[in-house]
Amino acid sequence: MSFNTFGRLFRTTTWGESHGPAIGCVVDGVPPRIPLTEADIQVWLDKRRPGQSRYTTQRKEPDTVEILSGVFEGQTTGAPISLLIANQDVRSKDYSDIKDKFRPGHADYTYHAKYGLRDYRGGGRASARETAARVAAGAIARKILGGAVVIRGAMVQMGAHKIDPENWDWAQADANPFFCPDAAAAAAWAEELDRIRKAGSSVGAMIQVEAAGVPVGLGAPHYAKLDAELAAAMMSIHAAKGVEIGIGMAAAALTGEENADEMRAGNEGAPRFLSNNAGGILGGISTGQDIVVRFAVKPTSSILTPRKTVDTAGNETEIATKGRHDPCVGIRAVPVGEAMLAAVLADHLLLHKAQCG
């Protein structure tokens, strides 16, 4: 299976399957002498860890990370950093009834068609379990970016229910199980997702991730546009189906006057922008404003409601998926989106320094 690596200078290769003995990643291109411990990584893995509320999968994984290489006496050496996360709560028997059936909306059919076989135990590489390795890599990316760059994420829509932007409070995003910045919306979502969970169904979501303190100049004008690479990174997340930068699709309804992020004189020669419709990126290059990215995730494909499908022999049948699944995969997609944002920014920071000093 090819293309398990992302990044140019800050390069991450993830490995492992949902129900294998472990998952992990190898992170290459990390500059030497950056302080790094397992605790620096664990704090972000704990944010993504399953089983922390009734609104996520009840698979109980501690997601304890182990650094195998690339760190000596608490500092990066410049060598590849290998990270291991053991799988400790696999229940492969939950999938024995569907090993010859294709789940609608899942990658079962396409993996089988492309490779001639598939790991039916939780979806193998197609499982969102793989994203734990991305979060671990993102923790290292944050260390490269330094404390001046602050990356945060929130779930801003669950199903058809959106937050009220007037109620946005980042403190609330850390105070409820949905990473929701609107306390009133979070309370309503709790009731709705309880109903969906008890019915054995699932629902989609919209995630917003932001980065403040990003320096001007990251990105490139054509084939390495910062917004293009962010879009690709977010679309690589399991279940992602759409990405917006800044106001995104809403820009199509604006006039040039409305869309323009006007500028006035600022401090130290840098302009002061009066709005941020562009999401902190112009011409593929960061402006110094906050980077704002949203991505939509589809409902989890593994549901209890019987759905029409076919099996590996081409016979028509029905399928209902047992096991432990997220009724809204968008919840745990928040720290994954943060990690991918961090990885792209770290990559482009290194690229910028290599070309421009």
N, C-alpha and C positions, 0 to 999 in steps of 0.2 A: 504494500500500500504506500503510494507516494504522497508527497506534500503534507508532511506532518510538522513542518517547520515554518515559522513566521518571523518576520523581521529581516533587516539588512545588516546592520552592524550589531545591534542588540538582537540576537537570534535565539529563539526558543524552539526546541523540539519536544513535543509531548509524546508519551508512550503509555501503553497499558490499556486494559479493558475493564468494563464495569464490574465484572465478576471474576477477574483474574486475581492473582495474589497481591498485586499492587499496581498503582499508577505513579506517574512521575514525569519529570522533565529534565532536560539538559539545557542550561542557559549559557550561551557563549557570547563573547564580546563585552563582558563586564570589565570596566577599568579596574586596575589593582588598587589596593589600599583603601577600599570603602569598608567601613565597619559593617559587619553582617553576622547575625546570629540566627538560630532557629526561631527564637522568640520574635524577631523582626518579621518573620514570615507567618508565624502561627497566628498572630493577631488578626490577619486578614483571612486566613483559612477558617478561623472560628466564626467570622462574619458570614461565610458561605455555608458552613457546616450543616448537614441535614439533621432533621429530627429535633429542632430547637423549639418548634411550636406545632400545634395540630394542623397548621396550614401548609406544612411542607411534608415531604416524604418522611415516613417514620423509620427509615433505614438509619441505624445507629452507628455512624462512623465517627471516631474521634478525629480523623484527618490529621493525625500527628505527623509533622514533617521531619525528615531526617536529611541533613546535609552530608552527602557522601564525598564530595570533592570540591575544589576551587576556593576553599576558605581555610586559612591557617592563622591560628592565634587571634581569631575574631575579626580578621580582615580578608577581603577578596584578594586572590593572588594574580588575577588576570587569566587563570586557567578556566576551562569549562566548569560550571557549577552544576553538579548532579543532585537532584532532589528526589526523595522517595516518600510516598504516602501509601501505607499498607491498607488493603481492603480487609476489614475485619468483620463485616456483617452481611455477607453474601447469602442469598437464598435462591440458588439457581433453579431449585425445583418449582418455584413459582412460574417458571416459563416453559416447563416441559410440555404443557398442554398446547402451546402455540408455536412450538419449534418448527412446524411445517406450514404455518400460516403467516400471511403478511398483514401486519397491522396497518390499516388505512391511515395516511398522514405521517407514517413513520418511514425510516430509511430501509426497512426490511427488504422490500422488493428491489430497490436500486442496488443495494449491496450485493444481494443474491445474483442479480442480473450482471453486474460488473465483474465480480470476483468468482462467481460460481459456488460460493458458500458464504455463510454469515454466522457470526457468534450470536445466537438467539438469547443468551443469558443476559438479560437487561439491555440488549442492544449492542454490546461490545463497545467498539470505538464510537458508535453513533449515540451512546448514552451521554447525558449531561454530566455524568460522573467525571468525564475527562476534564471538565472545566476547573476542577480543583487544582490541577497542575497549572492552568493558566493563572489562577489567582496567586499561586506560589511564585510564578515568574513575575507577575505584576508587583509583588512585594519588593522584589529586587529592583525592578524598574523605578519604583518610588524612591529607593535609596540613591539611584543615579540622579534622579531629578532634584533631590534635596528638599529640605523643608519649605523652601520658598514657593514650591508648586503644591497646591492643595487640590486633591481630587476627591470629589464627592458624587454620590449617586442616590437616586430616589425612584420609586415607582409612582408614576403620575396618572396612570389609568389602569383599571382592572375591568376587563370586559368592556361594557359600554359606559362605565362609571368613571368620570374624570375628577381630578381634584379641582378645587377653586384656587387659581393662582394667587388671589388676594389673601389666602390663608397660609401661604408658603412660609414654613418655619423649619429650618434645617435641624433644629434641636428635636423636632417631632419625628424626623426620619430615623433617629436613633432610639426613639422611645416606643415604637410599636413594631410588631413582627412583619409589617409590610414595607418597611423603609419608606413610609408615606409621609410627606412633609405637611400634610393637612390632617389635623386631628379628627375633624368631623368626618372626612372621607374615610379615614382608617376605621372608625367605628362602624360606618355603614358597610364597608368592605368585609368586616369580620362576620357580620350576619349573612351577607350574600355568599361568602366563600364557605361558611359552615353548611349552607344549604347545598351548594355545588359539591362539596366534599362528601356529604352524607349520601348524595345521589350517585356517587361513583363517577362523576363527570369532571370536567376541567374547564378552564377559562383562560383567555389570553391577557396580555398586558402591554403597557408602554413604559419604558424605562428612560430616564434622563440622567446623563452623566455630565459632569462639568469639571473643568480644570481652571483654577485661578492661579495667577502668578506666572503664567507661561511667557517666556521671553518673546520679543518680536523676532521674526525671521526663520522660524522652523518651517520646514516644508520645501517644496520646489515648484516652479511654475507649470510644469507639464506632466511628466509621467510619474512623479512622486508627490503629487499634490497632497498636502496634509489632510484635507477633507476627504479626498479619494481613499487614502490609506486608512483613515478612521472608519470610513464607510465599509471598506473591505474587512477590517478587523471586527466590526460589530456584526456584519453579516456572517462571519465565520462562527459566531456563537450558536450553539444548538438552539433550534426553534426560531431563530431570528428571521423575519420576513420583510423588514423594511427599515430604512435609516433616514433620519433627517439631520441636517446641520443647521444650527441657528433656528430661524422660523421655518425652514424646510419648505414643504409643499405649500404652505400658506403664502409664500412669496409670489406664487402664480397669480394671486388675486390682488396684488398691490400695484400701485403706480410707481414710476421711478422716484417720484418725490417721497412717497411713503416708505419705500424700501431703503433709500439711501441712508447710510449711517453717517450723518453729518459730523464734522470735526471742528473743534475750536482749539485755540492754543492751550497747551498743557504744561506739565513740569518737565524740566531738563530736555527740552526740545521735542518731546514726544507729544502727539496730539491727544486731545481729550475727545472721545467719541460720545455723541449724544444718544446713541442707541446701539444695539448689538444684533441687528437682524441677521448679519452674516455669521453669527456664532463664533466670532473671534478669528475668522480665516478669510483672507481676500487674495484672489489669484493663486490659491493653493498654499499661501504663506501666512503664518500666524501674525496677528496684529498687536498682540500684547493684551487684548481683551480676554475675558473668560471664554474658553472653548466650551461650546454647548452642543451636545449630541443626544439625539433620542433614537431609540430603536424599538420596534414592535416585535413581540414574541407571540407565536401562535399557542393555542391551547395544547396541553400535553396530549399526545396521541394515545397513550395507554389509559383506557377508560373501561369501566365495567359494563357500560351499555353495549349490548351486542350490535356489531356493525357487519355489513356485507363485505366479503373479501374473497380471495382465492387462495389456494394452497400452492406449494411448490410444484405440484403435478398439474396445475391449471384448473383444478376442480373448484366450483363455486361452493362457498361455505360461509359460516359466520364466525366472528371472533369476539371474545370479551377478555380483557387483560386483567389478570389478578396481580397480586404483589403490592409493592409500596411505591407510590408515585406522587409527584407534586400536583395538587389540584390547580395550582397556578405557578407555572415554572418561572414566571416573571419575578417572583419574590427573590429567589436565589440568583437570578440573573443580574441583580443590582451589583453585587461585588464582582461579578465576572465582567460586566461592562466597565467598571472602574479599572479593573486589571488590564483590560485590553486598551483602554485609553492611556494608562500609564506606560504600557509597553510601546505603543506607537510614539508617544511623546519622548520617551527615553531614546528610542531608536533615532528619531529626528534630531534630538539634541546632540547626539554623538556625530551624526552626519553633518550637522551644521558646524560643529567645532572642527571637523576634519577639513571642510572646505573653506570656512571663513575665519577660523581661529577663535 
